[in-house]
Amino acid sequence: MMTTDTAAPVSQPFQAEVAELLNLMVHSYSETDIFLRELVSNASDACDKLRYEAIANPQLAPEGQSPNITIIPDKEANTLTIVDTGIGMDRQELIDNLGTIAKSGTKSFLSRLTEAKDGAGLIGQFGVGFYAAFMVADKIVVTSRRAGTHDAFTWTSTGGAGFEIAQLNDGMSVPAGTSIALHLKDDAKKYLESWEIERIVTSYSDNIQFPIMLKAGDGEPKQINSASALWQRSKSELTPEDYSKAYKSIANAYDEPAMTLHYRAEGRYSYAVLLFAPASKPFDLFEPERKGRVKLYVRRVFITDEADLLPSYLRFIRGVIDAEDLPLNLSREMLQNNPQLAHIKKAVATRVVGEFETLAEKDAETFTKIWDAFGPVLKEGIYEDFERREKLLALSRFTTTSGDKRTLKQYVADLKPNQTEIYYLAGDSLERLKSNPKLEAAKSRGIEVLLLSDAVDAFWTSAPLEFEGKPLKSLSQGEVNLELVPLVEDDNKDEPKPDAADEASTIAVIKDALGERVSDVKASTRLTTSASCLVAGGRGPDRELEKMLAMQNRGTVTKPILEINLRHPLVAKIASADKAEGGEAADIAFLLLEQAQILDGELPEDPAAFATRLNRLVLRGL
């Protein structure tokens, strides 16, 4: 497909991010094998697109001509050429696809790529694999004609600041599809060896659905991949190595799958499923769109990887669902409203969660790896998926005051006498949670508390939840009374309780001093040694959720309730300080509020006034 009969080329600069990406790839990565995997994967995508578009427009794919990919090493010319008979590209598509990165999150991707050890995996996941070719080539010439058009174009770059686009004078002399000619660097000549090409294709592209042909020298082209729909084969025919290769090919991954799910559904609807849970996080796991990447096929024809075949909380799952009975010309509207596809989505999601349950029971170590990587994502389902909420709660692993990787089943088995609720505390870090004064009453009774520090925890706990008949209860919201649960050691049994009149007087003084800064002041049943804490009312969101929503401008923060420990010396001091001059009672009241804010990870409203008050109180003590 090489030709020099072109019109005058037009030079264009690379998008800034492309230039940065090229620099990173060329100078930072030694795993050069990935270039061939990525180019073959792109060629496969082009063949998929042609086959799909030809459903509605048959003349795009001439009868008797099947899409294929050919790799041509030429030692004399020092070029390696990858040719596909896919959809091809017109002039604007060459510029858009090879000169810019349109995908969202480019900046964060480049940042990750700079730091990551798994650069090869990131490159594949992000879909910028074409640029990996510059690791082995000092010049690349792309020749392409879009199927159904008469014009062909060349795209040429040496990997510097930009590229050149030129139109071929006789476009119809070029077959529809794309040819990528790599002029190899001196240290990349091994990629002209047939055995090296076969090794890479067998390792990473064996399950590409189209024949990959190798044409070396004057010999006949030979097929070097199996080109079989592995998911349509019986499990008994396949080995763990087969699944590993399929995972790497389908998911553009370099790690090993932590879980493989392969089955065929028969009955009202027939479809084949091959899904994988990765062992490590995809870079785009927390992108706002929360899109899945499971590929939809219909009778082995690729349709789309944007059909949202699994709930968003399973978006880390990779693989293929191949349906027998769906129409090939699925529109976007049909993808959203097709009842058969809705049935498949529901059934497959249930099967995936069921597979997690089996894995958690029979191979806890492997499930723990999945949970460590994707636990925060799976917990999104507790809030969103009412149907599977109980199962997801049972699968969840928690850090608690009793240990790590605890399940709710273990928690319920260890309930204390008279304990009827599952207690939790949400915050922004485990370290801060472990020292939170709201744990004191629970600790004094040996009650286990879930310590929730993932951002998503503030959201799923806002739903009304229970496990095995035991409701989940926040220690920072509403009334918490643990008095029916026996104390482990009653250190305060001989300490006199505050007089009711003194209690009312102390609360009144604090309320008067703080005014509208708090919604109420109450005697605490949560505290045993600390002086004060802040809690939310029984209605509305918990304080952690409220703070997160406010940070995102999605809500306002209501005034908290200040709970005070009437046995604490600082609180007791207020009654006598109120009778003295100098505003000492007000200073102590503000100190109770501001130290509670600090313990919750917040700053006092007026840090300068806080410092002045604190200094004043210290000087009085001296």
ZIMOVEN-V635129 format. One line per field, one symbol per residue. ss: DSSP state (H for helix, E for strand, C for the rest). A space follows every 10 residues. Layout:
BEGIN
ss->???
END
This chain:
BEGIN
ss->CCCCCECCCE EEECCHHHHH HHHHHHHHCC CCCHHHHHHH HHHHHHHHHH HHHHHHCHHH CCCCCCCCEE EEEECCCCEE EEEECCCCCC HHHHHHHHHC CCCCCHHHHH HHHHHCCCHH HHHHHHCCHH HHHHHCEEEE EEEEECCCCC CEEEEEECCC CEEEEEEECC HHHCCCEEEE EEEECHHHHH HHCHHHHHHH HHHHCCCCCC CEEECCCCCC CEECCCCCCH HHCCHHHCCH HHHHHHHHHH HCCCCCEEEE EEEEECCCCC EEEEEEEECC CCCCCCCCCC CCEEEEEECC EEEECCCCCC CHHHCCEEEE EEECCCCCCC CHHHHHHCHH HHHHHHHHHH HHHHHHHHHH HHCHHHHHHH HHHHHHHHCH HHHHCCCCHH HHHHHCCEEE CCEEEECHHH HHHCCCCCCC EEEEEECCCH HHHHCCHHHH HHHHCCCCEE EECCCCHHHH CCCCCEECCE EEEECCECCC CCCCCCCCCC CCCCCCCCCH HHHHHHHHHH HHHHHHHCCE EEECCCCCCC CEEEEECCCC CCHHHHHHHH HCCCCCCCCC EEEECCCCHH HHHHHHHCCC CCCHHHHHHH HHHHHHHHHC CCCCCCHHHH HHHHHHHHHH HC
END
